[in-house]
Amino acid sequence: MFKNKKYILGIATVAVIGIAIFILVLEKPKKEEKNYKVKRGNLEVLVNCKGEVKGEKYTEINLPEEVRDQNLRIYQLKIVDLILEGKAVKKGDYIAKLDDSQISTLMRNIMLEKEKFDADLRNAVLDSAVNLSRKRENINNAKLDLEYLKIDLEQSKYESEAYQRKTQMRFQKAEIEVDKIRRDYLLDKNRLKIQVARFEDRVAEFKDRIAKYQLALASTTIRTPEDGIVMFAKDWSGKTYGKDSEINIWRPLIATLPDMSVAISETYIREIDIAKIELGDSVRITIDALPDKVFWGKVIQIANIGEDHKDFDMKAFKVLIRFERSDKDMKPGMSANNDIVIASYQDKLLLPMKAVFSKNGKQIVYLKKGGNISELEIKLVAENEQFGVVENGIKEGDVVLLYQPEKFKVESEKVANK
């Protein structure tokens, strides 16, 4: 009995040890492959970039023209309220409210200015009436004096010649005085007319500006011009407009209503990559929100001038990619991953980039034949992050090393790490 127990205990111990060894073997990581057998395959050379799904055609919703009149001296306005981005709207629906306090303040100031000029205009009209009335009275008095002198002149023919000459001179002097008073009247009339007109023009100008401010106030409630899905615009830094964002009159776009019947992916390419891309290049597109779908498109527009972009430490060029087909689940603003195919090779000899080394400015691989290892110069005609297309020096079935043997070690740099 005791022997049987010892026997069973021994078997159990062996079983436990065996299971432990089996688990350790399973958990031991697989040793990384050190060789690669050259074979044929297809290779795509890609430029990868992130983008945003948009409609190729869209309706712009801008700051109202009533607000953008530079004579009103309104240069930027704050958004104090807005609806959620991506919301479907109908024509005339509310989408945003702009802060109207600045407009109200400017309008009040203009109204105060107008009141001052209204008073000045009234005073100018009154002064003009009083002055001209006095001048007309002076003219009438001078003409009356002239009539009296004319009578004296006619009666002087019965007097001495000296008296006649004296009367004649008094009459001529009175004629000159009448002409002078009449000229002064006309000059004052024109001067006062110009003065009144100047005040009238300023008052009319203020009336016009007040009317424009009233229109600007009414236009601070932004509504949609047609049906669509609202996508808010971005500021100069690429940040989407939201509550408390400032919109200036030189960048008036508030939102768009994209037409998704023809969709595009808007992306930016670094200046070091832009020369690789051409109009018409095919693009494989995946959308983060639709992971099970793959779309194809083509490059339709490449910007001529680079611009600063928050996601790059160098100039970036805007590139537009048109989808070959749209999708009912595709929404504006979705994030897209674009693989721009700048070259495609079919049925070519491929080498992993881990197997390619640089030595004295040449591309080399380490060829293994049997137990021998030799250094072989090759030439890659194209490459991506994983593989390269080899042009000469190697054939299908050759075995190359994925590491640099000790005896061949030199100060070199893997091409794959460029």
C-alpha positions as CSV (number, residue, x, y, z in Angstrom):
1,M,0.0,0.0,0.0
2,F,2.8,2.4,1.0
3,K,4.7,1.5,-2.2
4,N,1.7,2.3,-4.3
5,K,1.3,5.7,-2.8
6,K,5.0,6.5,-3.4
7,Y,4.6,5.3,-7.0
8,I,1.5,7.5,-7.6
9,L,3.2,10.5,-6.0
10,G,6.2,10.0,-8.3
11,I,4.1,9.9,-11.4
12,A,2.3,13.1,-10.3
13,T,5.6,14.9,-9.7
14,V,6.9,14.0,-13.1
15,A,3.6,15.1,-14.7
16,V,3.8,18.5,-13.0
17,I,7.4,19.0,-14.1
18,G,6.5,18.0,-17.6
19,I,3.6,20.5,-17.8
20,A,5.9,23.2,-16.5
21,I,8.5,22.5,-19.1
22,F,5.8,22.5,-21.8
23,I,4.5,25.9,-20.7
24,L,8.0,27.3,-20.6
25,V,8.6,26.1,-24.1
26,L,5.4,27.7,-25.4
27,E,6.1,31.0,-23.7
28,K,9.7,31.2,-25.0
29,P,9.7,33.8,-27.8
30,K,10.5,32.6,-31.3
31,K,14.0,33.4,-32.4
32,E,14.1,36.2,-35.0
33,E,14.7,35.0,-38.5
34,K,18.3,35.7,-39.6
35,N,18.0,34.8,-43.3
36,Y,15.8,35.6,-46.2
37,K,15.2,33.7,-49.4
38,V,14.9,36.1,-52.3
39,K,11.6,35.8,-54.1
40,R,9.5,37.7,-56.6
41,G,6.5,39.8,-55.6
42,N,4.8,43.2,-56.1
43,L,5.9,46.4,-54.5
44,E,4.2,49.8,-54.0
45,V,6.1,52.9,-53.2
46,L,3.9,55.1,-51.1
47,V,3.7,58.5,-49.5
48,N,1.4,58.3,-46.5
49,C,-0.5,61.2,-45.2
50,K,-3.4,62.0,-43.0
51,G,-6.3,63.9,-44.4
52,E,-9.9,65.1,-43.8
53,V,-12.9,64.1,-45.8
54,K,-14.8,67.0,-47.5
55,G,-17.1,67.6,-50.3
56,E,-15.4,68.8,-53.5
57,K,-18.2,71.3,-54.0
58,Y,-19.6,73.2,-51.1
59,T,-21.5,76.3,-50.1
60,E,-19.7,78.9,-48.1
61,I,-21.2,80.7,-45.1
62,N,-19.2,83.9,-44.6
63,L,-19.3,86.9,-42.3
64,P,-22.2,88.9,-43.7
65,E,-21.3,91.7,-46.1
66,E,-23.1,94.2,-43.8
67,V,-20.4,93.4,-41.2
68,R,-17.4,93.4,-43.6
69,D,-17.9,97.0,-44.7
70,Q,-14.5,98.6,-43.6
71,N,-16.1,102.0,-43.2
72,L,-17.8,100.6,-40.1
73,R,-14.4,99.8,-38.6
74,I,-15.5,96.3,-37.5
75,Y,-12.4,94.1,-38.0
76,Q,-13.2,91.0,-36.1
77,L,-16.2,89.5,-34.2
78,K,-16.4,86.8,-31.6
79,I,-18.7,83.7,-31.9
80,V,-20.8,83.6,-28.8
81,D,-23.0,80.6,-29.7
82,L,-23.1,78.0,-32.4
83,I,-24.8,74.6,-33.2
84,L,-23.0,71.3,-33.2
85,E,-20.7,70.6,-36.1
86,G,-22.0,67.9,-38.5
87,K,-25.7,68.8,-37.8
88,A,-28.1,68.5,-40.8
89,V,-29.8,71.8,-41.3
90,K,-32.5,73.3,-43.6
91,K,-32.4,76.6,-45.5
92,G,-32.8,79.5,-43.1
93,D,-31.9,77.5,-39.9
94,Y,-29.9,79.2,-37.2
95,I,-26.2,78.1,-37.0
96,A,-24.4,80.7,-35.0
97,K,-24.5,84.0,-33.2
98,L,-21.9,86.7,-33.3
99,D,-21.1,89.1,-30.5
100,D,-23.0,92.4,-31.3
101,S,-21.7,94.5,-28.4
102,Q,-18.9,96.0,-30.4
103,I,-21.4,97.0,-33.2
104,S,-23.8,98.5,-30.6
105,T,-21.0,100.5,-29.0
106,L,-19.8,101.9,-32.3
107,M,-23.4,102.7,-33.3
108,R,-24.0,104.6,-30.1
109,N,-20.8,106.6,-30.6
110,I,-22.0,107.5,-34.1
111,M,-25.4,108.5,-32.9
112,L,-23.8,110.9,-30.3
113,E,-21.7,112.4,-33.1
114,K,-24.8,112.8,-35.2
115,E,-26.6,114.6,-32.4
116,K,-23.7,117.1,-32.2
117,F,-23.7,117.7,-35.9
118,D,-27.5,118.0,-35.9
119,A,-27.2,120.9,-33.4
120,D,-24.4,122.4,-35.5
121,L,-26.6,122.1,-38.6
122,R,-29.5,123.8,-36.9
123,N,-27.3,126.6,-35.7
124,A,-25.8,127.0,-39.2
125,V,-29.2,127.3,-40.8
126,L,-30.3,129.8,-38.2
127,D,-27.2,131.9,-38.5
128,S,-27.5,131.8,-42.3
129,A,-31.1,133.0,-42.2
130,V,-30.2,135.8,-39.7
131,N,-27.1,137.0,-41.6
132,L,-28.7,136.9,-45.0
133,S,-31.8,138.7,-43.7
134,R,-29.6,141.5,-42.3
135,K,-27.7,141.7,-45.6
136,R,-30.9,142.0,-47.6
137,E,-32.1,144.7,-45.3
138,N,-28.7,146.6,-45.8
139,I,-29.2,146.3,-49.6
140,N,-32.7,147.7,-49.4
141,N,-31.5,150.6,-47.2
142,A,-28.6,151.3,-49.6
143,K,-31.0,151.3,-52.6
144,L,-33.4,153.6,-50.8
145,D,-30.5,156.0,-50.0
146,L,-29.6,155.8,-53.7
147,E,-33.1,156.8,-54.7
148,Y,-32.9,159.9,-52.4
149,L,-29.6,160.9,-53.9
150,K,-31.0,160.5,-57.4
151,I,-33.8,162.9,-56.6
152,D,-31.2,165.4,-55.2
153,L,-29.1,164.9,-58.3
154,E,-32.1,165.8,-60.5
155,Q,-32.9,168.9,-58.4
156,S,-29.3,170.0,-58.4
157,K,-29.6,171.3,-62.0
158,Y,-31.0,174.5,-60.5
159,E,-28.0,174.9,-58.3
160,S,-24.5,176.0,-58.9
161,E,-22.1,173.8,-60.8
162,A,-20.0,173.1,-57.7
163,Y,-23.1,171.8,-55.9
164,Q,-24.1,169.7,-58.9
165,R,-20.6,168.1,-59.0
166,K,-20.8,167.4,-55.3
167,T,-24.3,165.8,-55.6
168,Q,-23.1,163.8,-58.6
169,M,-20.1,162.4,-56.6
170,R,-22.4,161.5,-53.7
171,F,-24.7,159.7,-56.1
172,Q,-21.9,157.7,-57.7
173,K,-20.5,156.8,-54.3
174,A,-23.9,155.5,-53.3
175,E,-24.1,153.4,-56.4
176,I,-20.7,151.9,-55.6
177,E,-21.9,151.1,-52.1
178,V,-25.0,149.4,-53.3
179,D,-22.9,147.2,-55.6
180,K,-20.5,146.4,-52.8
181,I,-23.3,145.5,-50.4
182,R,-24.9,143.3,-53.1
183,R,-21.6,141.5,-53.8
184,D,-21.0,141.0,-50.0
185,Y,-24.5,139.5,-49.8
186,L,-23.9,137.0,-52.6
187,L,-20.5,136.0,-51.1
188,D,-22.0,135.5,-47.7
189,K,-24.9,133.6,-49.2
190,N,-22.5,131.2,-51.0
191,R,-20.3,130.9,-47.9
192,L,-23.2,130.1,-45.6
193,K,-24.7,127.7,-48.2
194,I,-21.4,125.8,-48.3
195,Q,-21.2,125.7,-44.5
196,V,-24.8,124.4,-44.2
197,A,-24.2,121.9,-46.9
198,R,-21.1,120.6,-45.1
199,F,-23.1,120.0,-42.0
200,E,-25.9,118.4,-44.0
201,D,-23.3,116.0,-45.7
202,R,-21.9,115.0,-42.3
203,V,-25.4,114.4,-40.9
204,A,-26.3,112.4,-44.0
205,E,-23.1,110.4,-43.6
206,F,-23.9,109.6,-40.0
207,K,-27.4,108.6,-40.9
208,D,-26.0,106.2,-43.5
209,R,-23.5,104.7,-41.1
210,I,-26.2,104.3,-38.4
211,A,-28.4,102.5,-41.0
212,K,-25.4,100.2,-41.9
213,Y,-24.8,99.5,-38.2
214,Q,-28.4,98.6,-37.8
215,L,-28.1,96.2,-40.7
216,A,-24.9,94.8,-39.2
217,L,-26.6,94.2,-35.9
218,A,-29.4,92.3,-37.6
219,S,-26.9,90.2,-39.5
220,T,-25.1,88.9,-36.4
221,T,-27.5,85.9,-36.3
222,I,-26.1,83.6,-38.9
223,R,-28.5,81.3,-40.9
224,T,-27.9,78.7,-43.6
225,P,-28.5,79.7,-47.2
226,E,-29.6,76.2,-48.1
227,D,-30.0,72.6,-46.9
228,G,-26.9,70.7,-45.9
229,I,-24.5,69.5,-43.1
230,V,-22.7,72.3,-41.3
231,M,-18.9,72.0,-41.1
232,F,-17.2,74.9,-39.3
233,A,-14.2,76.5,-40.8
234,K,-10.7,76.6,-39.3
235,D,-8.6,79.5,-38.2
236,W,-5.0,80.2,-39.5
237,S,-3.6,77.7,-37.0
238,G,-5.9,74.9,-38.2
239,K,-8.2,74.9,-35.2
240,T,-11.9,74.5,-35.9
241,Y,-14.0,77.5,-34.9
242,G,-15.9,77.1,-31.7
243,K,-17.5,79.3,-29.1
244,D,-15.4,82.4,-28.3
245,S,-13.4,82.0,-31.6
246,E,-12.6,85.3,-33.3
247,I,-13.4,85.7,-37.0
248,N,-11.9,88.7,-38.9
249,I,-13.1,90.3,-42.0
250,W,-10.0,89.3,-44.0
251,R,-10.7,85.6,-43.3
252,P,-14.5,85.7,-43.3
253,L,-15.4,82.0,-43.8
254,I,-17.5,80.7,-40.9
255,A,-18.7,77.4,-42.1
256,T,-19.4,75.3,-45.2
257,L,-22.2,73.1,-46.4
258,P,-20.4,70.4,-48.3
259,D,-21.9,68.4,-51.2
260,M,-20.9,64.9,-50.5
261,S,-22.0,63.5,-53.8
262,V,-18.3,63.9,-54.9
263,A,-16.0,63.5,-51.9
264,I,-12.4,64.6,-51.5
265,S,-9.7,64.0,-49.0
266,E,-7.8,67.3,-48.1
267,T,-4.3,66.6,-46.9
268,Y,-0.9,68.3,-46.5
269,I,2.4,66.9,-47.8
270,R,5.9,67.9,-46.5
271,E,8.0,69.9,-48.9
272,I,10.6,67.1,-49.0
273,D,8.0,64.7,-50.4
274,I,5.9,67.0,-52.6
275,A,8.2,66.5,-55.7
276,K,7.4,62.8,-55.6
277,I,3.7,63.3,-56.2
278,E,2.0,64.0,-59.5
279,L,-1.5,64.8,-60.6
280,G,-3.4,61.6,-61.4
281,D,-1.5,59.5,-58.9
282,S,-3.6,56.7,-57.5
283,V,-4.4,56.8,-53.8
284,R,-5.6,54.1,-51.4
285,I,-7.8,55.6,-48.7
286,T,-9.0,54.3,-45.5
287,I,-11.3,56.2,-43.1
288,D,-10.9,55.8,-39.4
289,A,-14.6,55.7,-38.8
290,L,-15.2,53.1,-41.5
291,P,-12.3,50.6,-40.9
292,D,-13.9,47.8,-43.0
293,K,-13.9,49.8,-46.2
294,V,-11.1,50.7,-48.6
295,F,-11.6,53.5,-51.1
296,W,-9.5,54.5,-54.1
297,G,-9.0,58.0,-55.4
298,K,-6.7,60.2,-57.5
299,V,-4.7,63.3,-56.8
300,I,-6.5,66.2,-58.5
301,Q,-4.8,69.3,-57.1
302,I,-1.3,70.1,-55.8
303,A,-0.7,73.6,-54.3
304,N,2.0,75.7,-56.0
305,I,3.0,77.4,-52.7
306,G,3.9,75.9,-49.4
307,E,2.4,77.2,-46.2
308,D,3.1,76.9,-42.5
309,H,1.2,74.1,-40.8
310,K,0.8,73.2,-37.2
311,D,1.6,69.5,-37.8
312,F,4.9,70.0,-39.6
313,D,8.2,71.6,-38.7
314,M,8.7,72.6,-42.4
315,K,6.6,74.0,-45.2
316,A,3.7,71.9,-46.3
317,F,1.7,71.8,-49.6
318,K,-2.0,71.2,-49.7
319,V,-3.1,68.3,-51.9
320,L,-6.6,67.3,-52.9
321,I,-7.6,63.7,-53.6
322,R,-10.9,62.9,-55.2
323,F,-12.6,59.7,-54.2
324,E,-13.6,57.4,-57.2
325,R,-16.9,56.8,-55.4
326,S,-18.7,58.2,-52.5
327,D,-20.4,56.3,-49.7
328,K,-23.6,56.9,-47.8
329,D,-21.8,56.4,-44.5
330,M,-19.1,58.9,-45.4
331,K,-19.4,62.2,-43.5
332,P,-17.5,65.5,-43.9
333,G,-14.8,65.9,-41.3
334,M,-13.9,62.2,-41.0
335,S,-10.2,61.4,-40.7
336,A,-8.7,59.7,-43.7
337,N,-5.5,57.8,-44.1
338,N,-4.1,58.3,-47.6
339,D,-1.5,56.1,-49.2
340,I,-0.4,57.9,-52.4
341,V,1.0,55.3,-54.8
342,I,4.0,57.1,-56.5
343,A,5.3,53.9,-58.1
344,S,4.2,50.3,-58.5
345,Y,6.3,47.2,-59.5
346,Q,4.8,43.8,-60.5
347,D,6.6,40.5,-60.3
348,K,10.0,41.9,-59.3
349,L,12.8,40.4,-57.1
350,L,12.3,41.8,-53.6
351,L,14.7,42.2,-50.8
352,P,13.8,43.2,-47.2
353,M,15.5,46.5,-46.3
354,K,16.9,44.8,-43.2
355,A,19.2,42.9,-45.6
356,V,20.6,45.9,-47.4
357,F,23.6,47.7,-46.0
358,S,25.7,50.7,-47.1
359,K,29.4,50.5,-47.5
360,N,31.6,53.1,-49.1
361,G,28.5,54.7,-50.8
362,K,27.4,51.3,-52.3
363,Q,24.5,49.1,-51.5
364,I,25.5,45.6,-50.5
365,V,24.0,42.4,-49.2
366,Y,25.6,39.4,-47.5
367,L,24.9,36.3,-49.6
368,K,24.9,32.9,-48.0
369,K,25.7,29.8,-50.0
370,G,26.1,26.6,-48.0
371,G,28.4,27.5,-45.2
372,N,30.0,30.4,-47.0
373,I,29.1,34.1,-46.7
374,S,30.1,36.6,-49.4
375,E,29.6,40.3,-49.8
376,L,27.6,41.3,-52.9
377,E,27.0,44.7,-54.4
378,I,23.4,45.3,-55.6
379,K,21.3,48.2,-56.9
380,L,17.8,49.0,-55.7
381,V,15.6,50.7,-58.2
382,A,12.8,51.4,-55.7
383,E,12.0,50.9,-52.0
384,N,9.5,51.4,-49.3
385,E,9.8,50.9,-45.6
386,Q,9.9,47.1,-45.8
387,F,11.2,46.0,-49.1
388,G,13.2,47.1,-52.1
389,V,13.2,46.1,-55.8
390,V,16.7,44.8,-56.7
391,E,17.8,45.4,-60.3
392,N,20.9,43.2,-60.6
393,G,23.5,41.1,-58.7
394,I,21.1,38.6,-57.3
395,K,18.5,36.0,-58.4
396,E,15.4,34.3,-57.1
397,G,16.1,31.7,-54.4
398,D,19.3,33.2,-53.2
399,V,19.6,33.5,-49.4
400,V,20.7,36.7,-47.8
401,L,21.5,37.6,-44.2
402,L,19.4,40.0,-42.2
403,Y,22.3,41.1,-40.2
404,Q,25.9,42.1,-40.7
405,P,28.4,39.3,-40.0
406,E,31.2,40.1,-37.5
407,K,34.0,39.7,-40.0
408,F,32.4,42.2,-42.4
409,K,31.5,44.9,-39.8
410,V,32.5,48.4,-40.8
411,E,31.2,51.8,-40.0
412,S,28.1,51.7,-42.1
413,E,24.5,52.7,-42.0
414,K,21.6,50.6,-43.0
415,V,19.7,52.0,-46.0
416,A,16.5,51.0,-44.2
417,N,17.1,53.6,-41.5
418,K,17.5,56.5,-43.9
